[in-house]
Amino acid sequence: MKLDGHKRVSIRNVSPEIDCGKYPIKRVIDEKVEVHADIFGDGHDKVDAVLLTRPKKKGRGREKKWQEQHMEFQGNDHWTSTFSFDETGLYEYTIESWVDHFTTWQEDLKKKAAANQNLKTELLIGAQFMEAALPQATAANKKKLNTWIELLRDEEKEGQAISEALSDSASRVMYESRDRSKAYKYDRILEVRVERKKTLFSAWYEFFPRSASPEKGRHGTFKDCENVLTEVAKMGFDVIYFPPIHPIGRSHRKGVNNAVDAEEGDPGSPWAIGAKEGGHKAIHPELGSMDDFKSVVKKAKELGMEIALDFAIQCSPDHPYVKEHPQWFKWRPDGTVQYAENPPKKYQDVLPVNFETEDWENLWDELKSIVEFWIDKGVKIFRVDNPHTKTFLFWEWMIKEINAKYDGIIFLAEAFTRPRVMEELAKIGFNQSYTYFTWRNTKEEFVEYLTQLTKTEVREYYRPNFWPNTPDILPISLENRHEPSFLIRLILAGTLSSNYGIYGPVFEFGLNEAYPGKEEYTHSEKYQIYHWDWHRNTKIKEVISILNRVRNENPALQSTWNIEFCHTDNNQLICYSKIDQEGINKLIIVVSLDPNHVQSGWVKVPLHDLKIEAHESYSVTDLLTGSSYIWQDEWNYVELHPQAIPAHIFKVETKKPLR
């Protein structure tokens, strides 16, 4: 790189910036990006800076032209600026800075004038700066500059010249007409991917379509699912996640409770994908036709919901790929195909795909075509099964290819693995990610984990989705527990995170029996068909409906990043505030972590954050129950009963003064 000795500015510690700009940060439409940087020059000269933003590509009326906005000096060489976008897409941002000779001159002029020094030469220097700005000035600004130049050179009008030279008008015109030929641009162009709002705010409901039939002994169909959707919509969910809907293999089919040998009539695991009827682009015959599937997608849309499909890159031994593309699988020395293993566990009904195949390009294209196939059928959300067991490069390539062709596709990474691996998946393109929420139980654990997710660099690319349970996981927090435990986990999931989901109807029915020695449901629905009473009402179901309504009505709950934990004098009470981006919707959430006993204590309200004056009274209304209270000062008393609702979601409003 050719050196340019004119460039005297340094730009350091720019954030947000992921891995030296290798990956884009993530935002949704209208969500703000706050850019920070340390910007400074040598000596005592003042510097100035602008934030530059532009679309990565032209399109939809957007020009690939830098738009700039002034950065604000915060002291100690630190500068900030904020921007957002109102359309989805990939955008770029960077910083440009320069030595601001005119502002430096203004500061020196003030000091010299205050010291009653001779200013004749100083004013002539100011006139030179203004002359240098003329080539960049608009016609209107040129007129003003010429007037000031003449004034600064008139020795008879020194007082007026000083006043005009230090005026806001002169500062503004010189800023607009500045010479940036010696400006320094940050050496990286950073990216932000702006996505639709559902990537940040969503409520997921998972159920097995084959269990949708109201009639015992009959396999559920997509027609049955349409009736279930109506019930789920009443609870306020907006994403319906189906486990795999494809033909299920017969070879080595698993039985009830993951038994190695299936009994006659056992349906097998939906994740053992592929049979003579087809593979990943086919539908299990007993679920219905492709038209039936399109109908359920349409029904969901009419109810304000979207269908999310499971994308599991694995095959049963009967999958057509095994015969058509044997090179896509591993073959053992004895001539048999390698099935999935997690020693000592064996999964004979599932074959992993070999991503080290020499035919990897055709494999990648085929896998991408599966996603495209279902997008063409109306699906825009995919829950990806175990993405951490497939090569990162494939996911990065595929998601970029999909994003380039389609708008608004969402990929949820179901990866319960090591933190760095989960973070890598988010960096390379996954829009949402499963988390360790399922295994966080104490106040200390929640505070530590949420702080990591929301107050570190992770916040810029990793969107958590909190699940209290899944078909694979019945956590200790719910195992052999009762209604209060389910309500606690539900309210924590739906208020700590703006994305959350449950596996139902086992959750709202409070099913809690674990397989001995495992964090799994006994008689798991993964291996058998159930016939649920979808109209059955429970208290958990009622609270789910209330919670989702509260989430939809309160923007403060539609972001994960705004959480601030509050002090309590009882470790069985966790308290946090959430305030929306506009600073209007203000909430305080208090949850008891004890499902068995009454818990009470004092919580410290963050008056400064809520813009409440000391000693000012204010009202808090519990959005879960409708109860209202008048509070005052920082510390206030709460008492939560497990047999009622073990939480408060308080909406905070300042008491209006009497007229």
DOSE-452292 format. One line per 8 residues: number of its first residue (from 0); their letters; for each residue x, y, z of C-alpha. Coordinates in nm, 3 decimals. Last residue first. Example, Ala and Ser with C-alpha at 12.3 -4.5 7.8 and 13.67 -1.06 7.14 Angstrom:
% DOSE-452292
1> SA> 1.367 -0.106 0.714; 1.230 -0.450 0.780
//
This chain:
% DOSE-452292
658> RLPKKTEV> -5.430 1.992 3.738; -5.314 1.685 3.931; -4.982 1.536 3.820; -4.990 1.213 3.617; -4.841 0.914 3.797; -4.556 0.782 3.589; -4.634 0.454 3.422; -4.458 0.122 3.463
650> KFIHAPIA> -4.603 -0.195 3.312; -4.534 -0.477 3.553; -4.495 -0.834 3.434; -4.528 -1.017 3.765; -4.443 -1.381 3.827; -4.537 -1.700 4.012; -4.899 -1.694 3.893; -5.130 -1.827 4.165
642> QPHLEVYN> -5.025 -2.161 4.317; -4.662 -2.052 4.325; -4.739 -1.739 4.531; -4.530 -1.428 4.467; -4.476 -1.138 4.706; -4.328 -0.804 4.602; -4.203 -0.505 4.802; -4.047 -0.188 4.662
634> WEDQWIYS> -3.701 -0.030 4.680; -3.625 0.261 4.449; -3.863 0.539 4.552; -4.242 0.515 4.532; -4.487 0.253 4.414; -4.860 0.266 4.348; -5.006 -0.074 4.267; -5.221 -0.226 3.994
626> SGTLLDTV> -5.360 -0.577 3.944; -5.450 -0.671 3.585; -5.341 -1.033 3.629; -5.064 -1.099 3.378; -5.017 -0.734 3.279; -4.935 -0.644 3.639; -4.981 -0.267 3.653; -4.716 -0.050 3.815
618> SYSEHAEI> -4.801 0.309 3.904; -4.555 0.584 3.990; -4.475 0.802 4.289; -4.189 1.051 4.266; -3.953 1.038 4.564; -3.652 1.044 4.328; -3.754 1.130 3.974; -3.858 0.860 3.729
610> KLDHLPVK> -3.683 0.843 3.392; -3.721 0.462 3.374; -3.345 0.422 3.339; -3.288 0.660 3.630; -3.550 0.493 3.849; -3.395 0.146 3.816; -3.636 -0.024 4.064; -3.466 -0.217 4.342
602> VWGSQVHN> -3.671 -0.521 4.440; -3.768 -0.610 4.795; -3.870 -0.957 4.903; -4.124 -1.233 4.893; -4.133 -1.599 4.797; -4.424 -1.833 4.865; -4.307 -2.192 4.836; -4.302 -2.481 4.590
594> PDLSVVII> -4.223 -2.353 4.241; -3.925 -2.143 4.360; -3.762 -1.933 4.087; -4.007 -1.650 4.147; -4.023 -1.409 3.856; -4.024 -1.027 3.858; -4.052 -0.833 3.532; -4.035 -0.454 3.518
586> LKNIGEQD> -4.165 -0.293 3.200; -4.137 0.043 3.024; -4.294 0.121 2.684; -4.195 0.477 2.591; -3.816 0.481 2.563; -3.827 0.468 2.182; -3.620 0.148 2.166; -3.846 -0.027 2.418
578> IKSYCILQ> -3.766 -0.056 2.786; -3.711 -0.386 2.967; -3.642 -0.423 3.337; -3.523 -0.729 3.526; -3.602 -0.911 3.849; -3.515 -1.260 3.969; -3.662 -1.370 4.300; -3.529 -1.683 4.472
570> NNDTHCFE> -3.207 -1.493 4.542; -3.396 -1.261 4.777; -3.279 -0.905 4.846; -3.338 -0.805 4.485; -3.121 -0.602 4.249; -3.236 -0.532 3.895; -3.117 -0.692 3.572; -3.127 -0.485 3.254
562> INWTSQLA> -3.268 -0.643 2.937; -3.278 -0.431 2.623; -3.108 -0.681 2.389; -3.381 -0.945 2.376; -3.628 -0.732 2.182; -4.003 -0.762 2.134; -4.074 -0.755 2.507; -4.030 -0.375 2.523
554> PNENRVRN> -4.264 -0.346 2.225; -4.559 -0.438 2.450; -4.889 -0.546 2.292; -4.757 -0.857 2.118; -4.568 -0.977 2.425; -4.870 -0.918 2.648; -5.089 -1.119 2.411; -4.831 -1.398 2.407
546> LISIVEKI> -4.821 -1.403 2.787; -5.199 -1.406 2.824; -5.239 -1.697 2.583; -4.958 -1.891 2.751; -5.121 -1.817 3.088; -5.444 -1.985 2.973; -5.258 -2.285 2.835; -5.075 -2.328 3.165
538> KTNRHWDW> -5.407 -2.304 3.349; -5.539 -2.589 3.139; -5.807 -2.618 2.873; -5.853 -2.928 2.658; -5.954 -2.843 2.303; -5.657 -3.025 2.149; -5.753 -3.350 2.318; -5.446 -3.536 2.200
530> HYIQYKES> -5.418 -3.856 2.003; -5.059 -3.973 2.022; -4.840 -4.146 1.766; -4.519 -4.321 1.864; -4.142 -4.295 1.838; -4.067 -3.923 1.852; -4.371 -3.884 2.077; -4.153 -4.008 2.360
522> HTYEEKGP> -4.292 -4.288 2.573; -4.081 -4.153 2.859; -3.977 -3.798 2.794; -3.604 -3.735 2.797; -3.351 -3.595 3.043; -3.236 -3.950 3.110; -3.189 -4.188 3.404; -3.538 -4.334 3.386
514> YAENLGFE> -3.738 -4.188 3.095; -3.899 -3.874 3.232; -4.260 -3.815 3.328; -4.351 -3.445 3.322; -4.655 -3.377 3.108; -4.784 -3.031 3.204; -5.069 -3.025 2.950; -4.940 -2.690 2.822
506> FVPGYIGY> -4.599 -2.849 2.767; -4.714 -3.183 2.623; -4.925 -3.000 2.368; -4.679 -2.896 2.271; -4.310 -2.828 2.227; -4.251 -2.469 2.331; -4.090 -2.167 2.169; -3.912 -1.841 2.234
498> NSSLTGAL> -3.782 -1.538 2.049; -3.797 -1.205 2.235; -3.588 -1.360 2.510; -3.596 -1.294 2.886; -3.971 -1.237 2.872; -4.104 -1.543 2.689; -3.851 -1.791 2.824; -3.881 -1.671 3.184
490> ILRILFSP> -4.260 -1.672 3.162; -4.270 -2.028 3.030; -4.009 -2.162 3.271; -4.197 -2.022 3.571; -4.535 -2.136 3.440; -4.407 -2.490 3.387; -4.262 -2.503 3.738; -4.588 -2.369 3.885
482> EHRNELSI> -4.790 -2.646 3.712; -4.608 -2.947 3.847; -4.267 -3.105 3.842; -4.175 -3.468 3.777; -3.912 -3.341 3.532; -3.977 -2.974 3.452; -3.660 -2.801 3.584; -3.472 -3.127 3.534
474> PLIDPTNP> -3.510 -3.085 3.161; -3.740 -3.291 2.938; -3.536 -3.278 2.619; -3.564 -3.463 2.289; -3.921 -3.363 2.200; -3.827 -3.010 2.313; -3.872 -2.820 2.640; -3.831 -2.474 2.798
466> WFNPRYYE> -3.719 -2.335 2.459; -3.544 -1.995 2.435; -3.448 -1.863 2.089; -3.127 -1.662 2.099; -3.020 -1.424 1.821; -2.642 -1.444 1.781; -2.481 -1.184 1.551; -2.428 -0.852 1.728
458> RVETKTLQ> -2.526 -0.974 2.074; -2.226 -1.208 2.080; -2.004 -0.898 2.099; -2.094 -0.875 2.467; -2.384 -0.729 2.663; -2.680 -0.932 2.536; -2.582 -1.299 2.521; -2.310 -1.291 2.786
450> TLYEVFEE> -2.526 -1.083 3.019; -2.812 -1.325 2.960; -2.591 -1.617 3.066; -2.447 -1.455 3.379; -2.782 -1.321 3.497; -2.958 -1.651 3.433; -2.690 -1.857 3.608; -2.685 -1.629 3.913
442> KTNRWTFY> -3.062 -1.645 3.943; -3.052 -2.022 3.932; -3.189 -2.261 3.671; -3.004 -2.249 3.339; -3.020 -2.583 3.159; -3.298 -2.511 2.907; -3.158 -2.161 2.859; -2.846 -2.319 2.705
434> TYSQNFGI> -2.945 -2.188 2.362; -3.112 -2.261 2.030; -3.014 -2.019 1.757; -3.177 -1.770 1.524; -3.081 -1.616 1.190; -2.816 -1.871 1.093; -2.568 -1.697 0.862; -2.201 -1.769 0.909
426> KALEEMVR> -2.180 -1.582 1.239; -2.466 -1.775 1.396; -2.307 -2.109 1.311; -1.977 -1.986 1.451; -2.144 -1.887 1.779; -2.284 -2.236 1.828; -1.941 -2.384 1.760; -1.771 -2.144 2.002
418> PRTFAEAL> -2.028 -2.223 2.272; -1.993 -2.604 2.258; -2.303 -2.802 2.160; -2.680 -2.787 2.161; -2.726 -2.696 1.795; -3.076 -2.650 1.661; -2.990 -2.358 1.433; -3.299 -2.165 1.323
410> FIIGDYKA> -3.290 -2.055 0.958; -3.520 -1.775 0.839; -3.594 -1.685 0.476; -3.708 -1.323 0.434; -3.607 -1.256 0.076; -3.510 -1.521 -0.177; -3.235 -1.557 -0.438; -2.932 -1.394 -0.277
402> NIEKIMWE> -3.042 -1.507 0.068; -3.062 -1.868 -0.051; -2.713 -1.860 -0.199; -2.573 -1.693 0.112; -2.742 -1.956 0.329; -2.599 -2.236 0.117; -2.242 -2.108 0.112; -2.219 -2.039 0.485
394> WFLFTKTH> -2.392 -2.367 0.563; -2.156 -2.565 0.341; -1.849 -2.393 0.483; -1.953 -2.482 0.836; -1.937 -2.855 0.760; -2.216 -3.063 0.907; -2.240 -3.192 1.265; -2.299 -2.840 1.398
386> PNDVRFIK> -2.618 -2.816 1.192; -2.790 -3.060 1.431; -3.142 -3.026 1.288; -3.214 -2.703 1.102; -3.544 -2.532 1.185; -3.649 -2.378 0.857; -3.872 -2.075 0.800; -3.996 -1.941 0.464
378> VGKDIWFE> -4.219 -2.227 0.349; -4.462 -2.153 0.063; -4.421 -2.457 -0.163; -4.146 -2.281 -0.360; -3.961 -2.241 -0.033; -3.999 -2.617 0.009; -3.817 -2.695 -0.316; -3.556 -2.425 -0.254
370> VISKLEDW> -3.460 -2.588 0.075; -3.429 -2.927 -0.092; -3.237 -2.769 -0.383; -2.971 -2.654 -0.140; -2.915 -3.014 -0.037; -2.886 -3.120 -0.400; -2.638 -2.846 -0.485; -2.424 -2.933 -0.184
362> LNEWDETE> -2.417 -3.301 -0.275; -2.329 -3.221 -0.636; -2.037 -3.010 -0.515; -1.933 -3.267 -0.255; -1.873 -3.550 -0.502; -1.530 -3.623 -0.356; -1.716 -3.701 -0.034; -1.592 -3.528 0.280
354> FNVPLVDQ> -1.945 -3.415 0.369; -2.048 -3.777 0.428; -2.420 -3.773 0.506; -2.520 -3.941 0.831; -2.732 -4.258 0.810; -3.024 -4.301 1.049; -3.219 -4.612 1.153; -2.913 -4.778 1.308
346> YKKPPNEA> -2.878 -4.504 1.567; -2.613 -4.635 1.806; -2.524 -4.498 2.149; -2.190 -4.598 2.304; -2.067 -4.400 2.133; -2.256 -4.126 1.945; -2.331 -4.321 1.632; -2.508 -4.266 1.302
338> YQVTGDPR> -2.503 -4.548 1.050; -2.205 -4.637 0.833; -2.306 -4.838 0.525; -2.211 -5.203 0.508; -1.941 -5.339 0.280; -1.737 -5.506 0.555; -1.473 -5.234 0.528; -1.731 -4.966 0.617
330> WKFWQPHE> -1.906 -4.739 0.371; -1.952 -4.368 0.437; -2.232 -4.193 0.251; -2.257 -3.944 -0.037; -2.075 -4.184 -0.271; -2.381 -4.411 -0.259; -2.568 -4.153 -0.470; -2.869 -4.318 -0.637
322> KVYPHDPS> -2.890 -4.619 -0.406; -2.844 -4.435 -0.076; -3.009 -4.120 -0.211; -3.341 -4.303 -0.251; -3.368 -4.321 0.131; -3.414 -4.677 0.258; -3.111 -4.675 0.492; -3.275 -4.372 0.659
314> CQIAFDLA> -3.124 -4.041 0.570; -2.964 -3.741 0.732; -2.953 -3.369 0.664; -3.246 -3.265 0.881; -3.437 -2.956 0.768; -3.743 -2.931 0.992; -4.016 -2.714 0.850; -4.155 -2.386 0.982
306> IEMGLEKA> -4.515 -2.298 0.898; -4.609 -1.934 0.940; -4.884 -1.774 1.149; -5.133 -1.489 1.118; -5.438 -1.716 1.106; -5.478 -1.675 0.730; -5.109 -1.756 0.693; -5.154 -2.080 0.886
298> KKVVSKFD> -5.444 -2.179 0.663; -5.235 -2.115 0.352; -4.952 -2.335 0.480; -5.212 -2.599 0.571; -5.350 -2.583 0.217; -5.006 -2.612 0.062; -4.959 -2.932 0.261; -5.291 -3.070 0.143
290> DMSGLEPH> -5.193 -2.987 -0.215; -4.870 -3.179 -0.159; -5.081 -3.477 -0.058; -5.172 -3.625 0.277; -5.012 -3.707 0.610; -5.047 -4.081 0.552; -4.831 -4.064 0.240; -4.533 -3.908 0.423
282> IAKHGGEK> -4.447 -3.614 0.200; -4.167 -3.608 -0.056; -3.885 -3.364 -0.125; -3.662 -3.499 0.151; -3.699 -3.861 0.040; -3.941 -4.071 -0.159; -4.215 -4.333 -0.138; -3.953 -4.612 -0.129
274> AGIAWPSG> -3.836 -4.466 0.201; -3.662 -4.156 0.332; -3.601 -3.971 0.656; -3.527 -4.139 0.987; -3.599 -3.805 1.162; -3.970 -3.885 1.163; -3.891 -4.167 1.410; -4.074 -4.493 1.358
266> PDGEEADV> -4.448 -4.549 1.310; -4.476 -4.868 1.520; -4.747 -5.078 1.357; -4.584 -5.416 1.416; -4.322 -5.373 1.687; -3.995 -5.195 1.631; -3.664 -5.347 1.735; -3.393 -5.121 1.877
258> ANNVGKRH> -3.635 -4.961 2.121; -3.623 -4.581 2.107; -3.893 -4.550 2.374; -4.142 -4.720 2.142; -3.979 -4.877 1.838; -3.698 -4.777 1.608; -3.697 -4.871 1.239; -3.388 -5.071 1.142
250> SRGIPHIP> -3.505 -5.066 0.780; -3.853 -4.917 0.749; -3.761 -4.560 0.661; -4.002 -4.274 0.722; -4.159 -4.077 0.436; -4.127 -3.700 0.492; -4.299 -3.463 0.734; -3.992 -3.391 0.949
242> PFYIVDFG> -4.084 -3.212 1.275; -4.338 -2.935 1.212; -4.284 -2.589 1.361; -4.578 -2.352 1.376; -4.464 -1.989 1.403; -4.698 -1.707 1.515; -4.818 -1.826 1.854; -5.101 -1.639 2.025
234> MKAVETLV> -5.276 -1.911 2.227; -5.585 -1.879 2.008; -5.361 -1.945 1.708; -5.274 -2.284 1.856; -5.641 -2.385 1.863; -5.696 -2.277 1.502; -5.377 -2.449 1.396; -5.504 -2.776 1.542
226> NECDKFTG> -5.800 -2.769 1.305; -5.569 -2.717 1.009; -5.350 -2.998 1.136; -5.633 -3.247 1.088; -5.634 -3.163 0.717; -5.256 -3.206 0.722; -5.318 -3.561 0.837; -5.293 -3.752 1.165
218> HRGKEPSA> -5.266 -4.130 1.160; -5.582 -4.301 1.285; -5.598 -4.544 1.578; -5.760 -4.299 1.812; -5.955 -4.029 1.633; -5.876 -3.662 1.700; -5.592 -3.680 1.447; -5.314 -3.426 1.498
210> SRPFFEYW> -5.055 -3.678 1.621; -4.908 -3.730 1.272; -4.864 -3.354 1.248; -4.619 -3.361 1.543; -4.623 -3.033 1.734; -4.393 -2.738 1.781; -4.514 -2.389 1.873; -4.288 -2.090 1.815
202> ASFLTKKR> -4.331 -1.731 1.933; -4.138 -1.474 1.731; -3.954 -1.144 1.764; -3.600 -1.092 1.637; -3.605 -1.299 1.317; -3.972 -1.208 1.285; -3.872 -0.847 1.222; -3.745 -0.908 0.872
194> EVRVELIR> -3.372 -0.894 0.819; -3.103 -0.628 0.789; -2.759 -0.778 0.733; -2.488 -0.538 0.844; -2.148 -0.517 0.678; -1.813 -0.354 0.748; -1.583 -0.181 0.501; -1.239 -0.198 0.653
186> DYKYAKSR> -0.941 0.039 0.632; -1.123 0.326 0.799; -1.117 0.625 0.566; -0.866 0.901 0.627; -0.940 1.250 0.498; -0.681 1.445 0.301; -0.908 1.527 0.008; -1.190 1.597 0.252
178> DRSEYMVR> -1.211 1.974 0.193; -1.501 2.105 0.399; -1.792 2.288 0.240; -2.076 2.152 0.458; -1.858 2.179 0.769; -1.751 2.531 0.668; -2.114 2.633 0.625; -2.213 2.486 0.963
170> SASDSLAE> -1.924 2.642 1.156; -1.985 2.981 0.993; -2.355 2.966 1.084; -2.278 2.858 1.439; -2.082 3.180 1.479; -1.713 3.199 1.568; -1.607 3.363 1.241; -1.907 3.598 1.256
162> SIAQGEKE> -1.820 3.728 1.603; -1.450 3.760 1.523; -1.524 3.950 1.203; -1.766 4.183 1.382; -1.498 4.273 1.633; -1.230 4.312 1.366; -1.434 4.544 1.146; -1.179 4.813 1.058
154> EDRLLEIW> -0.910 4.556 0.972; -1.124 4.425 0.685; -0.971 4.093 0.580; -1.207 3.887 0.797; -1.505 4.076 0.650; -1.408 4.008 0.290; -1.366 3.640 0.365; -1.699 3.643 0.550
146> TNLKKKNA> -1.889 3.781 0.253; -1.712 3.541 0.017; -1.807 3.251 0.243; -2.173 3.351 0.257; -2.203 3.373 -0.123; -2.015 3.047 -0.164; -2.261 2.883 0.077; -2.558 2.971 -0.142
138> ATAQPLAA> -2.383 2.850 -0.457; -2.280 2.526 -0.290; -1.927 2.499 -0.151; -1.657 2.245 -0.245; -1.446 2.486 -0.453; -1.496 2.766 -0.194; -1.354 2.576 0.104; -0.993 2.681 0.043
130> EMFQAGIL> -1.106 3.043 0.047; -1.263 2.988 0.388; -0.940 2.846 0.528; -0.752 3.144 0.384; -0.994 3.386 0.551; -0.925 3.216 0.883; -0.553 3.270 0.832; -0.624 3.638 0.766
122> LETKLNQN> -0.814 3.652 1.094; -0.513 3.514 1.281; -0.284 3.766 1.116; -0.485 4.059 1.251; -0.562 3.898 1.586; -0.330 4.086 1.822; -0.375 3.927 2.163; -0.642 4.032 2.414
114> AAAKKKLD> -0.611 3.701 2.607; -0.980 3.621 2.546; -0.925 3.693 2.177; -0.631 3.453 2.172; -0.834 3.177 2.337; -1.135 3.221 2.110; -0.915 3.234 1.800; -0.742 2.910 1.901
106> EQWTTFHD> -1.077 2.731 1.923; -1.188 2.875 1.588; -0.859 2.770 1.426; -0.906 2.412 1.547; -1.260 2.421 1.408; -1.118 2.543 1.074; -0.837 2.287 1.061; -1.060 1.986 1.114
98> VWSEITYE> -0.817 1.697 1.069; -1.004 1.421 0.891; -1.223 1.118 0.954; -1.415 0.863 0.749; -1.597 0.568 0.903; -1.744 0.250 0.754; -2.079 0.092 0.679; -2.216 -0.160 0.432
90> YLGTEDFS> -2.565 -0.299 0.382; -2.713 -0.640 0.307; -3.089 -0.650 0.265; -3.418 -0.582 0.436; -3.570 -0.236 0.416; -3.625 0.041 0.674; -3.261 0.077 0.773; -3.099 0.195 1.096
82> FTSTWHDN> -2.824 0.434 1.205; -2.649 0.554 1.518; -2.325 0.748 1.565; -2.049 0.747 1.821; -1.706 0.898 1.885; -1.447 0.844 2.160; -1.127 1.051 2.169; -1.161 1.103 2.548
74> GQFEMHQE> -1.494 1.281 2.505; -1.822 1.174 2.348; -1.776 1.334 2.004; -2.082 1.272 1.787; -2.049 1.131 1.436; -2.198 1.322 1.147; -2.404 1.132 0.898; -2.311 1.006 0.556
66> QWKKERGR> -2.482 0.827 0.271; -2.247 0.637 0.041; -2.396 0.545 -0.294; -2.506 0.203 -0.410; -2.843 0.337 -0.510; -3.161 0.185 -0.374; -3.480 0.187 -0.581; -3.549 -0.181 -0.518
58> GKKKPRTL> -3.194 -0.271 -0.616; -2.831 -0.174 -0.605; -2.599 -0.389 -0.401; -2.420 -0.362 -0.067; -2.657 -0.081 0.029; -2.485 0.226 0.173; -2.358 0.373 0.500; -2.083 0.620 0.591
50> LVADVKDH> -2.032 0.746 0.947; -1.869 1.087 0.959; -1.571 1.220 1.150; -1.405 1.535 1.279; -1.059 1.600 1.419; -0.928 1.891 1.624; -0.558 1.975 1.610; -0.368 1.941 1.937
42> GDGFIDAH> -0.089 1.711 1.824; -0.145 1.388 1.638; -0.492 1.272 1.545; -0.778 1.090 1.713; -1.075 0.860 1.656; -1.178 0.588 1.901; -1.486 0.424 1.753; -1.845 0.335 1.839
34> VEVKEDIV> -2.134 0.255 1.604; -2.485 0.218 1.743; -2.698 0.011 1.507; -3.070 0.071 1.552; -3.350 -0.168 1.466; -3.578 -0.015 1.201; -3.591 -0.341 0.999; -3.401 -0.618 1.174
26> RKIPYKGC> -3.034 -0.623 1.269; -2.738 -0.853 1.226; -2.362 -0.795 1.214; -2.188 -0.906 0.899; -1.895 -1.148 0.907; -1.528 -1.107 0.816; -1.513 -0.750 0.946; -1.213 -0.801 1.172
18> DIEPSVNR> -1.380 -1.099 1.341; -1.713 -0.920 1.392; -1.716 -0.540 1.406; -1.965 -0.344 1.614; -1.757 -0.160 1.702; -1.449 0.024 1.586; -1.156 0.004 1.824; -0.932 0.243 1.626
10> ISVRKHGD> -0.946 0.519 1.368; -0.619 0.716 1.343; -0.594 1.056 1.172; -0.290 1.224 1.019; -0.330 1.138 0.652; -0.109 1.376 0.457; 0.184 1.133 0.467; 0.021 0.904 0.215
2> LKM> 0.192 0.566 0.199; 0.133 0.340 -0.098; 0.000 0.000 0.000
//
